[in-house]
Amino acid sequence: MLEGLDFVLIGLAAIAAGAVNALAGGGTLITFPMLTWVGVPPVSANVTNTVALLPGYFGATLAQRADLKGQEHRLRWAIPAGVVGGLIGGILLLNTGEELFNELVPYLILLASGLLALQDPVRKWAAKRAATRGDATGPRSERWAAIPVGLAAVYGGYFGAGLSVIILAVLAIVLDDNLTRLNALKQFVAFATNTAAAVFFLFSGQVVWSAAAVMAVGALVGGVLGGKLAGRIKPSTLRYVVVTIGVIVSIIYFVR
């Protein structure tokens, strides 16, 4: 049973995560460990985290919707791939079991930290790759790309941290387009993935609703604060701070 101080800690973590997501990404590396720290079982913590942070994905998706112009044909396969992958990941999570998932947690956090650390190199690589191939905006036979995108979405439904980096890398490999448009498509796929997983989790009985409510409000406040801090804090610096926190947390989990 969560108590007053637990909600304060969860709320502060959510504010920090909302700000970090607005500036650099990787907020899950703050909120998930905090939930487990206050006593929420790992699977429930992961489920609660996914549900609570979903509004943030929605806001980011709306902000980039203009860059989807001319990509409607891609949404016909990308969104279903995200939905199916998110559902499969969610099903795998709920069937993993607390003990096994608890053993996987430090590896998942370490993997997410590594993905976050690679975000800038992946973006630069994607931009360079897009520039060498030109700007192809017309419809092509790209439906096969739903397979690798769907596989990335499975990871997103299972854990989620670092999902955007994986999807962007996959899209840059399989599609011919510029980084701005790929980034917008990535955001929609990530939103579809997290929405599918979150809706599935609503009926799992694993959501700690009191914590989710506090986190949702905190993430919203943090997002606003992060928006105001944009330009004052270098995203790459903040990103590596979060990566360092993630590595330290994973070491703590390994020791425990």
Phi and psi restraints in degrees (value plus and minus 20) as a CYANA .aco file:
   2 LEU   PHI     -95.9   -55.9
   2 LEU   PSI     124.1   164.1
   3 GLU   PHI    -137.0   -97.0
   3 GLU   PSI    -196.9  -156.9
   4 GLY   PHI     -74.4   -34.4
   4 GLY   PSI     -70.2   -30.2
   5 LEU   PHI     -83.8   -43.8
   5 LEU   PSI     -54.7   -14.7
   6 ASP   PHI     -80.1   -40.1
   6 ASP   PSI     -63.6   -23.6
   7 PHE   PHI     -86.7   -46.7
   7 PHE   PSI     -55.4   -15.4
   8 VAL   PHI     -82.4   -42.4
   8 VAL   PSI     -66.8   -26.8
   9 LEU   PHI     -84.2   -44.2
   9 LEU   PSI     -62.8   -22.8
  10 ILE   PHI     -83.7   -43.7
  10 ILE   PSI     -62.4   -22.4
  11 GLY   PHI     -82.8   -42.8
  11 GLY   PSI     -63.7   -23.7
  12 LEU   PHI     -84.1   -44.1
  12 LEU   PSI     -60.5   -20.5
  13 ALA   PHI     -83.1   -43.1
  13 ALA   PSI     -59.9   -19.9
  14 ALA   PHI     -87.1   -47.1
  14 ALA   PSI     -58.2   -18.2
  15 ILE   PHI     -82.2   -42.2
  15 ILE   PSI     -65.9   -25.9
  16 ALA   PHI     -81.9   -41.9
  16 ALA   PSI     -62.0   -22.0
  17 ALA   PHI     -85.2   -45.2
  17 ALA   PSI     -61.4   -21.4
  18 GLY   PHI     -81.6   -41.6
  18 GLY   PSI     -62.2   -22.2
  19 ALA   PHI     -86.8   -46.8
  19 ALA   PSI     -63.3   -23.3
  20 VAL   PHI     -84.1   -44.1
  20 VAL   PSI     -62.0   -22.0
  21 ASN   PHI     -83.6   -43.6
  21 ASN   PSI     -56.6   -16.6
  22 ALA   PHI     -89.1   -49.1
  22 ALA   PSI     -49.1    -9.1
  23 LEU   PHI    -120.0   -80.0
  23 LEU   PSI     -59.6   -19.6
  24 ALA   PHI    -163.2  -123.2
  24 ALA   PSI     -45.5    -5.5
  25 GLY   PHI      74.9   114.9
  25 GLY   PSI     140.8   180.8
  26 GLY   PHI      81.7   121.7
  26 GLY   PSI      -3.9    36.1
  27 GLY   PHI     -80.4   -40.4
  27 GLY   PSI     -48.9    -8.9
  28 THR   PHI     -80.5   -40.5
  28 THR   PSI     -49.1    -9.1
  29 LEU   PHI     -89.1   -49.1
  29 LEU   PSI     -28.7    11.3
  30 ILE   PHI    -122.6   -82.6
  30 ILE   PSI     -67.1   -27.1
  31 THR   PHI     -94.7   -54.7
  31 THR   PSI     -61.3   -21.3
  32 PHE   PHI     -82.3   -42.3
  32 PHE   PSI     -69.5   -29.5
  33 PRO   PHI     -80.5   -40.5
  33 PRO   PSI     -54.7   -14.7
  34 MET   PHI     -86.0   -46.0
  34 MET   PSI     -60.6   -20.6
  35 LEU   PHI     -81.1   -41.1
  35 LEU   PSI     -64.0   -24.0
  36 THR   PHI     -89.7   -49.7
  36 THR   PSI     -51.9   -11.9
  37 TRP   PHI     -82.7   -42.7
  37 TRP   PSI     -57.3   -17.3
  38 VAL   PHI    -106.2   -66.2
  38 VAL   PSI     -15.9    24.1
  39 GLY   PHI      88.9   128.9
  39 GLY   PSI     -17.1    22.9
  40 VAL   PHI     -97.2   -57.2
  40 VAL   PSI     108.0   148.0
  41 PRO   PHI     -75.3   -35.3
  41 PRO   PSI     126.3   166.3
  42 PRO   PHI     -72.0   -32.0
  42 PRO   PSI     -66.5   -26.5
  43 VAL   PHI     -83.9   -43.9
  43 VAL   PSI     -65.6   -25.6
  44 SER   PHI     -83.2   -43.2
  44 SER   PSI     -57.2   -17.2
  45 ALA   PHI     -83.5   -43.5
  45 ALA   PSI     -62.4   -22.4
  46 ASN   PHI     -85.9   -45.9
  46 ASN   PSI     -63.9   -23.9
  47 VAL   PHI     -82.6   -42.6
  47 VAL   PSI     -68.1   -28.1
  48 THR   PHI     -81.4   -41.4
  48 THR   PSI     -60.8   -20.8
  49 ASN   PHI     -82.1   -42.1
  49 ASN   PSI     -63.5   -23.5
  50 THR   PHI     -81.6   -41.6
  50 THR   PSI     -65.7   -25.7
  51 VAL   PHI     -86.5   -46.5
  51 VAL   PSI     -63.8   -23.8
  52 ALA   PHI     -88.4   -48.4
  52 ALA   PSI     -55.2   -15.2
  53 LEU   PHI    -112.1   -72.1
  53 LEU   PSI     -19.6    20.4
  54 LEU   PHI     -78.1   -38.1
  54 LEU   PSI     -61.6   -21.6
  55 PRO   PHI     -76.2   -36.2
  55 PRO   PSI     -52.2   -12.2
  56 GLY   PHI     -85.2   -45.2
  56 GLY   PSI     -59.3   -19.3
  57 TYR   PHI     -84.7   -44.7
  57 TYR   PSI     -57.6   -17.6
  58 PHE   PHI     -82.9   -42.9
  58 PHE   PSI     -64.1   -24.1
  59 GLY   PHI     -83.1   -43.1
  59 GLY   PSI     -63.1   -23.1
  60 ALA   PHI     -85.9   -45.9
  60 ALA   PSI     -55.5   -15.5
  61 THR   PHI     -86.8   -46.8
  61 THR   PSI     -64.0   -24.0
  62 LEU   PHI     -81.3   -41.3
  62 LEU   PSI     -57.4   -17.4
  63 ALA   PHI     -85.1   -45.1
  63 ALA   PSI     -44.5    -4.5
  64 GLN   PHI    -130.3   -90.3
  64 GLN   PSI      -8.9    31.1
  65 ARG   PHI     -84.4   -44.4
  65 ARG   PSI     -47.8    -7.8
  66 ALA   PHI     -84.7   -44.7
  66 ALA   PSI     -49.3    -9.3
  67 ASP   PHI     -98.5   -58.5
  67 ASP   PSI     -19.0    21.0
  68 LEU   PHI    -110.5   -70.5
  68 LEU   PSI     -21.9    18.1
  69 LYS   PHI     -77.4   -37.4
  69 LYS   PSI     106.7   146.7
  70 GLY   PHI      68.3   108.3
  70 GLY   PSI     -20.4    19.6
  71 GLN   PHI    -132.2   -92.2
  71 GLN   PSI      -6.0    34.0
  72 GLU   PHI     -77.9   -37.9
  72 GLU   PSI     -53.4   -13.4
  73 HIS   PHI     -84.6   -44.6
  73 HIS   PSI     -48.4    -8.4
  74 ARG   PHI     -96.0   -56.0
  74 ARG   PSI     -52.6   -12.6
  75 LEU   PHI     -83.1   -43.1
  75 LEU   PSI     -45.4    -5.4
  76 ARG   PHI     -84.8   -44.8
  76 ARG   PSI     -47.2    -7.2
  77 TRP   PHI    -129.9   -89.9
  77 TRP   PSI     -48.1    -8.1
  78 ALA   PHI     -90.5   -50.5
  78 ALA   PSI     -63.9   -23.9
  79 ILE   PHI     -86.5   -46.5
  79 ILE   PSI     -67.3   -27.3
  80 PRO   PHI     -78.5   -38.5
  80 PRO   PSI     -57.2   -17.2
  81 ALA   PHI     -82.9   -42.9
  81 ALA   PSI     -62.6   -22.6
  82 GLY   PHI     -84.6   -44.6
  82 GLY   PSI     -62.1   -22.1
  83 VAL   PHI     -84.8   -44.8
  83 VAL   PSI     -69.7   -29.7
  84 VAL   PHI     -83.4   -43.4
  84 VAL   PSI     -64.5   -24.5
  85 GLY   PHI     -82.5   -42.5
  85 GLY   PSI     -61.9   -21.9
  86 GLY   PHI     -82.7   -42.7
  86 GLY   PSI     -60.7   -20.7
  87 LEU   PHI     -86.1   -46.1
  87 LEU   PSI     -63.2   -23.2
  88 ILE   PHI     -82.6   -42.6
  88 ILE   PSI     -63.4   -23.4
  89 GLY   PHI     -81.7   -41.7
  89 GLY   PSI     -61.3   -21.3
  90 GLY   PHI     -83.9   -43.9
  90 GLY   PSI     -61.8   -21.8
  91 ILE   PHI     -83.6   -43.6
  91 ILE   PSI     -62.9   -22.9
  92 LEU   PHI     -81.9   -41.9
  92 LEU   PSI     -59.9   -19.9
  93 LEU   PHI     -82.2   -42.2
  93 LEU   PSI     -68.7   -28.7
  94 LEU   PHI     -91.2   -51.2
  94 LEU   PSI     -34.8     5.2
  95 ASN   PHI    -125.0   -85.0
  95 ASN   PSI     -14.3    25.7
  96 THR   PHI     -95.9   -55.9
  96 THR   PSI     -61.2   -21.2
  97 GLY   PHI      75.2   115.2
  97 GLY   PSI     124.5   164.5
  98 GLU   PHI     -80.0   -40.0
  98 GLU   PSI     -63.7   -23.7
  99 GLU   PHI     -84.9   -44.9
  99 GLU   PSI     -67.2   -27.2
 100 LEU   PHI     -86.9   -46.9
 100 LEU   PSI     -63.6   -23.6
 101 PHE   PHI     -83.3   -43.3
 101 PHE   PSI     -57.9   -17.9
 102 ASN   PHI     -80.5   -40.5
 102 ASN   PSI     -55.5   -15.5
 103 GLU   PHI     -92.3   -52.3
 103 GLU   PSI     -49.9    -9.9
 104 LEU   PHI    -101.5   -61.5
 104 LEU   PSI     -40.8    -0.8
 105 VAL   PHI     -71.7   -31.7
 105 VAL   PSI     -72.1   -32.1
 106 PRO   PHI     -81.1   -41.1
 106 PRO   PSI     -54.5   -14.5
 107 TYR   PHI     -88.6   -48.6
 107 TYR   PSI     -60.2   -20.2
 108 LEU   PHI     -84.9   -44.9
 108 LEU   PSI     -62.0   -22.0
 109 ILE   PHI     -86.1   -46.1
 109 ILE   PSI     -61.0   -21.0
 110 LEU   PHI     -84.9   -44.9
 110 LEU   PSI     -60.7   -20.7
 111 LEU   PHI     -82.6   -42.6
 111 LEU   PSI     -65.3   -25.3
 112 ALA   PHI     -82.6   -42.6
 112 ALA   PSI     -59.4   -19.4
 113 SER   PHI     -83.3   -43.3
 113 SER   PSI     -61.8   -21.8
 114 GLY   PHI     -84.0   -44.0
 114 GLY   PSI     -61.1   -21.1
 115 LEU   PHI     -83.1   -43.1
 115 LEU   PSI     -61.2   -21.2
 116 LEU   PHI     -84.7   -44.7
 116 LEU   PSI     -59.9   -19.9
 117 ALA   PHI     -83.5   -43.5
 117 ALA   PSI     -48.2    -8.2
 118 LEU   PHI    -108.0   -68.0
 118 LEU   PSI     -19.6    20.4
 119 GLN   PHI     -78.4   -38.4
 119 GLN   PSI     -69.7   -29.7
 120 ASP   PHI     -84.0   -44.0
 120 ASP   PSI     -67.6   -27.6
 121 PRO   PHI     -78.9   -38.9
 121 PRO   PSI     -58.0   -18.0
 122 VAL   PHI     -85.2   -45.2
 122 VAL   PSI     -63.4   -23.4
 123 ARG   PHI     -82.1   -42.1
 123 ARG   PSI     -63.8   -23.8
 124 LYS   PHI     -84.8   -44.8
 124 LYS   PSI     -61.2   -21.2
 125 TRP   PHI     -84.7   -44.7
 125 TRP   PSI     -62.0   -22.0
 126 ALA   PHI     -84.2   -44.2
 126 ALA   PSI     -61.1   -21.1
 127 ALA   PHI     -85.0   -45.0
 127 ALA   PSI     -61.9   -21.9
 128 LYS   PHI     -86.3   -46.3
 128 LYS   PSI     -61.4   -21.4
 129 ARG   PHI     -84.8   -44.8
 129 ARG   PSI     -62.3   -22.3
 130 ALA   PHI     -85.2   -45.2
 130 ALA   PSI     -58.0   -18.0
 131 ALA   PHI     -86.5   -46.5
 131 ALA   PSI     -55.9   -15.9
 132 THR   PHI     -95.7   -55.7
 132 THR   PSI     -40.1    -0.1
 133 ARG   PHI    -119.5   -79.5
 133 ARG   PSI     -30.9     9.1
 134 GLY   PHI      67.7   107.7
 134 GLY   PSI    -196.9  -156.9
 135 ASP   PHI    -127.5   -87.5
 135 ASP   PSI      75.4   115.4
 136 ALA   PHI    -118.3   -78.3
 136 ALA   PSI      92.0   132.0
 137 THR   PHI    -131.6   -91.6
 137 THR   PSI     -27.8    12.2
 138 GLY   PHI    -102.2   -62.2
 138 GLY   PSI     141.1   181.1
 139 PRO   PHI     -85.2   -45.2
 139 PRO   PSI     119.2   159.2
 140 ARG   PHI    -157.9  -117.9
 140 ARG   PSI     155.5   195.5
 141 SER   PHI    -100.0   -60.0
 141 SER   PSI      68.0   108.0
 142 GLU   PHI    -136.6   -96.6
 142 GLU   PSI     -15.6    24.4
 143 ARG   PHI     -82.9   -42.9
 143 ARG   PSI     -45.6    -5.6
 144 TRP   PHI     -81.3   -41.3
 144 TRP   PSI     -43.7    -3.7
 145 ALA   PHI     -85.0   -45.0
 145 ALA   PSI     -35.6     4.4
 146 ALA   PHI     -82.0   -42.0
 146 ALA   PSI     -47.3    -7.3
 147 ILE   PHI     -87.7   -47.7
 147 ILE   PSI     -75.9   -35.9
 148 PRO   PHI     -85.2   -45.2
 148 PRO   PSI     -53.8   -13.8
 149 VAL   PHI     -85.3   -45.3
 149 VAL   PSI     -61.3   -21.3
 150 GLY   PHI     -83.6   -43.6
 150 GLY   PSI     -57.9   -17.9
 151 LEU   PHI     -85.0   -45.0
 151 LEU   PSI     -59.3   -19.3
 152 ALA   PHI     -84.3   -44.3
 152 ALA   PSI     -57.4   -17.4
 153 ALA   PHI     -86.7   -46.7
 153 ALA   PSI     -49.6    -9.6
 154 VAL   PHI     -79.8   -39.8
 154 VAL   PSI     -64.2   -24.2
 155 TYR   PHI     -79.8   -39.8
 155 TYR   PSI     -61.9   -21.9
 156 GLY   PHI     -81.8   -41.8
 156 GLY   PSI     -59.9   -19.9
 157 GLY   PHI     -91.1   -51.1
 157 GLY   PSI     -45.9    -5.9
 158 TYR   PHI    -101.9   -61.9
 158 TYR   PSI     -63.9   -23.9
 159 PHE   PHI    -153.2  -113.2
 159 PHE   PSI     -75.2   -35.2
 160 GLY   PHI      85.2   125.2
 160 GLY   PSI     -59.4   -19.4
 161 ALA   PHI     -83.5   -43.5
 161 ALA   PSI     108.1   148.1
 162 GLY   PHI      65.9   105.9
 162 GLY   PSI     -16.2    23.8
 163 LEU   PHI     -78.7   -38.7
 163 LEU   PSI     -62.7   -22.7
 164 SER   PHI     -79.5   -39.5
 164 SER   PSI     -57.8   -17.8
 165 VAL   PHI     -85.5   -45.5
 165 VAL   PSI     -63.5   -23.5
 166 ILE   PHI     -83.2   -43.2
 166 ILE   PSI     -66.5   -26.5
 167 ILE   PHI     -84.9   -44.9
 167 ILE   PSI     -62.5   -22.5
 168 LEU   PHI     -81.3   -41.3
 168 LEU   PSI     -62.8   -22.8
 169 ALA   PHI     -82.8   -42.8
 169 ALA   PSI     -63.1   -23.1
 170 VAL   PHI     -83.4   -43.4
 170 VAL   PSI     -65.9   -25.9
 171 LEU   PHI     -82.9   -42.9
 171 LEU   PSI     -58.5   -18.5
 172 ALA   PHI     -85.8   -45.8
 172 ALA   PSI     -50.0   -10.0
 173 ILE   PHI     -95.9   -55.9
 173 ILE   PSI     -62.4   -22.4
 174 VAL   PHI    -116.1   -76.1
 174 VAL   PSI     -34.3     5.7
 175 LEU   PHI    -140.7  -100.7
 175 LEU   PSI     127.6   167.6
 176 ASP   PHI    -118.8   -78.8
 176 ASP   PSI      83.9   123.9
 177 ASP   PHI    -188.8  -148.8
 177 ASP   PSI     151.4   191.4
 178 ASN   PHI    -104.7   -64.7
 178 ASN   PSI     145.1   185.1
 179 LEU   PHI     -84.7   -44.7
 179 LEU   PSI     -56.8   -16.8
 180 THR   PHI     -80.8   -40.8
 180 THR   PSI     -65.5   -25.5
 181 ARG   PHI     -91.4   -51.4
 181 ARG   PSI     -58.1   -18.1
 182 LEU   PHI     -84.7   -44.7
 182 LEU   PSI     -56.6   -16.6
 183 ASN   PHI     -85.1   -45.1
 183 ASN   PSI     -60.0   -20.0
 184 ALA   PHI     -85.9   -45.9
 184 ALA   PSI     -62.3   -22.3
 185 LEU   PHI     -84.4   -44.4
 185 LEU   PSI     -60.2   -20.2
 186 LYS   PHI     -78.0   -38.0
 186 LYS   PSI     -61.9   -21.9
 187 GLN   PHI     -84.4   -44.4
 187 GLN   PSI     -59.2   -19.2
 188 PHE   PHI     -88.7   -48.7
 188 PHE   PSI     -59.0   -19.0
 189 VAL   PHI     -84.7   -44.7
 189 VAL   PSI     -64.0   -24.0
 190 ALA   PHI     -83.2   -43.2
 190 ALA   PSI     -59.2   -19.2
 191 PHE   PHI     -86.1   -46.1
 191 PHE   PSI     -62.9   -22.9
 192 ALA   PHI     -82.2   -42.2
 192 ALA   PSI     -61.6   -21.6
 193 THR   PHI     -81.9   -41.9
 193 THR   PSI     -70.4   -30.4
 194 ASN   PHI     -89.3   -49.3
 194 ASN   PSI     -53.4   -13.4
 195 THR   PHI     -85.1   -45.1
 195 THR   PSI     -65.6   -25.6
 196 ALA   PHI     -80.4   -40.4
 196 ALA   PSI     -65.9   -25.9
 197 ALA   PHI     -84.8   -44.8
 197 ALA   PSI     -63.0   -23.0
 198 ALA   PHI     -84.6   -44.6
 198 ALA   PSI     -63.3   -23.3
 199 VAL   PHI     -82.9   -42.9
 199 VAL   PSI     -61.4   -21.4
 200 PHE   PHI     -82.1   -42.1
 200 PHE   PSI     -61.3   -21.3
 201 PHE   PHI     -88.8   -48.8
 201 PHE   PSI     -43.6    -3.6
 202 LEU   PHI     -77.4   -37.4
 202 LEU   PSI     -50.1   -10.1
 203 PHE   PHI    -123.7   -83.7
 203 PHE   PSI      -7.6    32.4
 204 SER   PHI    -107.1   -67.1
 204 SER   PSI     -37.9     2.1
 205 GLY   PHI      55.6    95.6
 205 GLY   PSI     -12.0    28.0
 206 GLN   PHI    -120.2   -80.2
 206 GLN   PSI     -29.5    10.5
 207 VAL   PHI     -95.8   -55.8
 207 VAL   PSI     107.1   147.1
 208 VAL   PHI    -109.8   -69.8
 208 VAL   PSI      74.5   114.5
 209 TRP   PHI     -84.7   -44.7
 209 TRP   PSI     -55.1   -15.1
 210 SER   PHI     -83.6   -43.6
 210 SER   PSI     -62.2   -22.2
 211 ALA   PHI     -88.6   -48.6
 211 ALA   PSI     -60.0   -20.0
 212 ALA   PHI     -82.0   -42.0
 212 ALA   PSI     -59.8   -19.8
 213 ALA   PHI     -84.6   -44.6
 213 ALA   PSI     -65.2   -25.2
 214 VAL   PHI     -83.0   -43.0
 214 VAL   PSI     -62.0   -22.0
 215 MET   PHI     -86.6   -46.6
 215 MET   PSI     -59.6   -19.6
 216 ALA   PHI     -81.0   -41.0
 216 ALA   PSI     -64.3   -24.3
 217 VAL   PHI     -86.0   -46.0
 217 VAL   PSI     -65.0   -25.0
 218 GLY   PHI     -81.7   -41.7
 218 GLY   PSI     -61.7   -21.7
 219 ALA   PHI     -84.7   -44.7
 219 ALA   PSI     -57.9   -17.9
 220 LEU   PHI     -83.8   -43.8
 220 LEU   PSI     -66.5   -26.5
 221 VAL   PHI     -81.6   -41.6
 221 VAL   PSI     -64.6   -24.6
 222 GLY   PHI     -82.8   -42.8
 222 GLY   PSI     -57.4   -17.4
 223 GLY   PHI     -82.7   -42.7
 223 GLY   PSI     -60.7   -20.7
 224 VAL   PHI     -84.4   -44.4
 224 VAL   PSI     -65.1   -25.1
 225 LEU   PHI     -82.4   -42.4
 225 LEU   PSI     -62.0   -22.0
 226 GLY   PHI     -82.0   -42.0
 226 GLY   PSI     -59.4   -19.4
 227 GLY   PHI     -81.7   -41.7
 227 GLY   PSI     -58.0   -18.0
 228 LYS   PHI     -93.2   -53.2
 228 LYS   PSI     -45.9    -5.9
 229 LEU   PHI    -106.8   -66.8
 229 LEU   PSI     -29.4    10.6
 230 ALA   PHI     -77.0   -37.0
 230 ALA   PSI     111.3   151.3
 231 GLY   PHI      76.3   116.3
 231 GLY   PSI     -41.3    -1.3
 232 ARG   PHI    -116.2   -76.2
 232 ARG   PSI     -47.4    -7.4
 233 ILE   PHI    -137.2   -97.2
 233 ILE   PSI     110.4   150.4
 234 LYS   PHI     -91.8   -51.8
 234 LYS   PSI      99.3   139.3
 235 PRO   PHI     -74.8   -34.8
 235 PRO   PSI     -59.7   -19.7
 236 SER   PHI     -84.4   -44.4
 236 SER   PSI     -57.2   -17.2
 237 THR   PHI     -84.0   -44.0
 237 THR   PSI     -67.4   -27.4
 238 LEU   PHI     -83.1   -43.1
 238 LEU   PSI     -58.7   -18.7
 239 ARG   PHI     -80.4   -40.4
 239 ARG   PSI     -64.3   -24.3
 240 TYR   PHI     -93.2   -53.2
 240 TYR   PSI     -44.0    -4.0
 241 VAL   PHI     -85.3   -45.3
 241 VAL   PSI     -64.9   -24.9
 242 VAL   PHI     -84.6   -44.6
 242 VAL   PSI     -60.4   -20.4
 243 VAL   PHI     -80.0   -40.0
 243 VAL   PSI     -63.7   -23.7
 244 THR   PHI     -81.5   -41.5
 244 THR   PSI     -63.2   -23.2
 245 ILE   PHI     -80.4   -40.4
 245 ILE   PSI     -64.0   -24.0
 246 GLY   PHI     -81.0   -41.0
 246 GLY   PSI     -61.9   -21.9
 247 VAL   PHI     -85.1   -45.1
 247 VAL   PSI     -63.0   -23.0
 248 ILE   PHI     -82.5   -42.5
 248 ILE   PSI     -63.7   -23.7
 249 VAL   PHI     -82.6   -42.6
 249 VAL   PSI     -62.0   -22.0
 250 SER   PHI     -83.5   -43.5
 250 SER   PSI     -57.8   -17.8
 251 ILE   PHI     -84.2   -44.2
 251 ILE   PSI     -61.2   -21.2
 252 ILE   PHI     -80.9   -40.9
 252 ILE   PSI     -62.9   -22.9
 253 TYR   PHI     -84.1   -44.1
 253 TYR   PSI     -60.6   -20.6
 254 PHE   PHI     -80.5   -40.5
 254 PHE   PSI     -64.0   -24.0
 255 VAL   PHI     -85.2   -45.2
 255 VAL   PSI     -60.8   -20.8
